[in-house]
Structure formats: structure tokens, C-alpha cells
Amino acid sequence: MDTLGIKARKVVDFYVDGFKNMTIGKKLWAIIAIKVAILFLVFKLFFFPDILKENYDNDDDRARAVATELTSR
Amino acid sequence: MEDLIQVVDWSRLQFALTAIVHWLFVPLTIGISLIIAVMETIYYRTKSEKWLKTVKFWMVLFAINFAIGVATGIILEFEFGTNWSNYSWFVGDIFGAPLAIEGLLAFFMEATFFAVMFFGWKKVSPAFHLASTWLVAIGVSLSALWILIANAWMQYPVGMEFDPAQMRNVMSDFMAVATSPVAINKFFHAVTSGWVLASVFVIGVSCIIAAKGKNLQMAKDSVKVAGWIGLIGMIFTMWTGDGSAVEVARVQPMKLAAMEGLYRGEVGQELIGIGIVDEKERDVKYKIAIHKGLSILANHDADSFVPGIDDLIDGIALTPQGDTINTTSYAQRIEIGKAAQQALRDYEAARKAGDQAALSDAISRIKANYQYFGYGYFNSPEEAVPPVALTFYAFHIMVMAGGYLLLFLIVALFIVYKKPVWFDTRLARWIGILSIPVVWICSEAGWIVAEVGRQPWTIQDILPVQAAVSSVTAQSVQITFWLFAVVFAALIAAEISIMVNEVKKGSNKDIIA
């Protein structure tokens, strides 16, 4: 268990030290964070619902909705 | 109906914008990760400090591209669920399975070893670090593999059966999907073209960092590595490009006809090098052509017949033995497609009524006619023809740019090995720098050929775009299109600005000092 703990600590330190010593990397991580936030918290949440999941409760209803769509166009 | 056309057009435009922007980043990631892995291998073997610094310089540019590009592909998945919900449901697990494997296996492989690559210089042994760098390069290509398998299935749907109860296609043969010849060819073509793109990028940037005379040796060393990888990549790209032409002739002959602006084919069909498409006259004007070139390219037989757009509409096709035969015309396909759709309506009615006999009858009619299911959405055969001019010009731009890049890579290698003093000239450097946009244009043009050339299909012969789109308003798609345009413009501006800044910093100092 101790060995596992030491190994886990080493992995955490590896990432923490890595982030601490970054120069341009900090700017890049900031860009990634902002981008992911915009994508998931704005676009996905407000503009890109999964239409079938949102409008129908189960897979059978979704299948019938698609059948109606594909046979009525 | 008018709104449906607008929804289709805006959804396609939005998807095209997203895919084009995503593909700005992907091939550079694929290619530069390999170049860095080769450079680090040289460092590992020589223990030369100059190679360590060279690797670290290119790793920064790799990181910038990776950071700005990462997650741009997720937007395509958002669009599937919102704008293309009928398609998303209809493709079922066939599309989902490769994407899930990509997410679980390849992406995590990249992400884990990416951290070692950047944080691990003093934490892990040189051998482990080198292995991590190679695993990043391999992981990036594996990501591409699964995406391209999914894409290839849309172009050549195999290994599935349509289940009307689930109203989706169910995978019946994973290996048929994963080892489809279209997928394998597409994978090698896309990945090796990424090597070419990254190589030209490295050569172009090397020209910039050497401009002030401070990094001449590092620039020349980088050009040597990139030049060889680019040249090998270009040979494979051309070889698999030839394979693509053969596959397209076999499974998407309409795309091939559009690529060449060919309306009526001939035995010993010429290959157009350059020309102007006249869609009204159904001809290519002012053309320069290679005698029998298209027959050789498509069938590896100079005297074979290559069907044109009108031939295909009339049902004239080529057998694997090279004979022309009359097969199912597009007018007949439309009838068959409408019969399949009527059978689906009957299936739904029988299901509601609980009529087992009618259900079985409908299922057998669906199966019998499913091959041309998608044609039932058309009122005339012309609706199944892709945009000819755009496909033609994209194909010819790709070929011309590819030819130029082959010459460019050969000359670059010749200069650094045989005439290194030429590398110090302004002309050579400007050619190197100006070749950077050419390689991106070439790469994007290739995807335009692949994707515009297969229109109007989202799944070849089975689901056209007008059936694949969701019941959403055109306005909602327009709004998100412009939102994406703003975000993408900001991302591209950020990438260029940060990269230019890093390259400038590099050119102002002696990187390997």
C-alpha cells in the first residue's frame, strides 16, 4: 500500500512540477481551458442539444421518430 | 421545403467549416510528431546537445498546434447530434464504435505520453522519454485511423445490416468495417500526406529561423530530416492516391466522373491536367489532357472505359473484368429507393397494427430494395450528381500542388546535401516560406474532393443529406455557424500569433548555443 502511495505521489509530483516549470505551456493551457469551457458550457449547453435524447424518453420512441422523419421527406 | 433546403445548406456549410478548420491542425500534429520522434532518435543515438535543443524547439511548435487544435473535432460530434440527428441515429453503432475506440485508446495514449514527452526530460530515462515520443506519434496516427475508418464507411458502407425495428444500421462484421480497402487506403493517404505537410512546414520555418544567420546549422539539419520524411511521405501519398483513384472508380464512380468533369466517358479516356468546367455545356473547355491518362489512373488499363456522369445516370458501368455493361440506371434506382421507403412505411403501419404477415412482407421488401434506399428521396437522377466544378477544381488544385511539393522536397534535399550555399539565399528561403500555405491548400483540397465529390450522400447510396438533417430551423444553424466562425477565427489567429512569436524568438537567438 505504501509503495502504491509513493508511486501515486510520484505521478502527482510529475504533473505538478511539470506544470510549475512551464513557460509557454501556461498560456497554452489557458487557451485550452477557455476553449473547452466555451465549447461545453456555452455551445453544447445552449446551442447543441442532442435532439433525439432531449425530445424522446427511450430508444424505441427515438427509432419511431426517425422512421417518421425518413418516410415523410 | 424551402426551409429544408436552407437547413441542409447551412448544416453542410457549418460542417464543412468545422472540418476544414479541424484539418488545419490534424495533419501538422500527425507529421511533426513523427519528425520530432526521428530527431529525438538521432539525439538518443548521438547524445549531441544540438539535437536535444533542436528537438525541444520543434516540440514547442508541436505543443502550440496541439493545444490550439485539440477538441476542435468534438464540435463535429455536437453537430451530428443537433443538425444531423437522423443520420446519427441511422448509422447506429457503426459510426459510434470506431469513434469510441478512438476516444478510449488512442486519445488517452496520446495524452499520457504527451505529458512524459513535455514534463519528463529530467524525470524519466532517455530511453523511456524516446519511447514516449514515439508512442505520441503512433497514438496520433491511431486516432486518425479510427476516424478514417468511420469516414470510409460513409463512403463505402460495408459490414452492416439495416434493422427496421431499431431504425438503424447494425454492425454485422467489425473486420469488414475496420479493414475496408477504402478505409485502409484513406488512412495511409491521410497520414502520409500529414508527413508531407509537416515536413514542408518544418522546412519553411527553418528558412525563417536561419534568416538572421544564427541558426544555419540547426535549420539545415532540420531540413535534412524533414526533407526525407516529406519525400517518403510524398511517395506514399502518391501511391495511395493512385489506390484512392482505383477505389473511387470502383465504389464511387460518380465522384471520379465529377473529379474530371467527365459527362460522357470513352475507351482510353484522357486525364485532364488543366481546364475550365462548363456545367451548362456539360464539358471542360480549354483543357490540356494526357492521352488515356484517366483509364490508366482508374483501371490501370490504358484501353479501358471510364463512365462519365451521363453514362452512370444511364446505368452504364464497368465490370471488374473491364467490360462495359448496362446496369441499374439512376431512374430505376429512384424507383427501387421509393419501393424501399414504401416498404418501411408499410413496416411501421404493420407494427402498429400488430400484423405479423404484413410485417414479414415489409421486411423482405426492405431488404430486397435497401441497396438504393437513398435514391427514393430524389425526383430526378440529376439530384444524385455532386457539384462538378468544385470537385473538379479541388482535385486539380490538389494534384498540381502535390506535383509542386514533390519537386520542392527534392530540391530542398538537393540544396542541403549538394548546394548548401544556396540555402543562404533570399530566393531559396522565400520559396521555402511561401510553400507553407501551398501544402495546406493541397491538403484541404484533397478533403474537399473526398467530401464534396460524394455529395449528396452522407452514407453512399443509402442516406442523402436532405434525409440526414434534423428538423431544426435554418436560423438556428445560421447562428451557430457564425458563432463558430468567430471562435475558429480567434483560434487560428491565436495559433499563428503564438507560433510566429516563438519562431521570431528562435530566429533572434542561437537556439543550439
Interface residues (C-beta under 8 A of the other chain):
Chain A: F14 Y15 D17 G18 F19 N21 M22 I24 G25 K27 L28 W29 I31 I32 K35 V36 I38 L39 F43 K44 F47 F48 P49 D50 I51 L52 K53 D59 R62 A63 R64 V66 A67 T68 E69 L70 T71 R73
Chain B: L4 V60 A63 I64 A67 I68 V70 A71 I74 I75 F78 E79 G81 T82 S85 N86 S88 W89 F90 A115 F118 F119 G120 K123 P164 A165 Q166 M167 R168 Q341 L344 R345 E348 Y377 Q466 A467 S470 S471 V472 S476 I479 T480 L483 V487 L491 A494 I498 E502
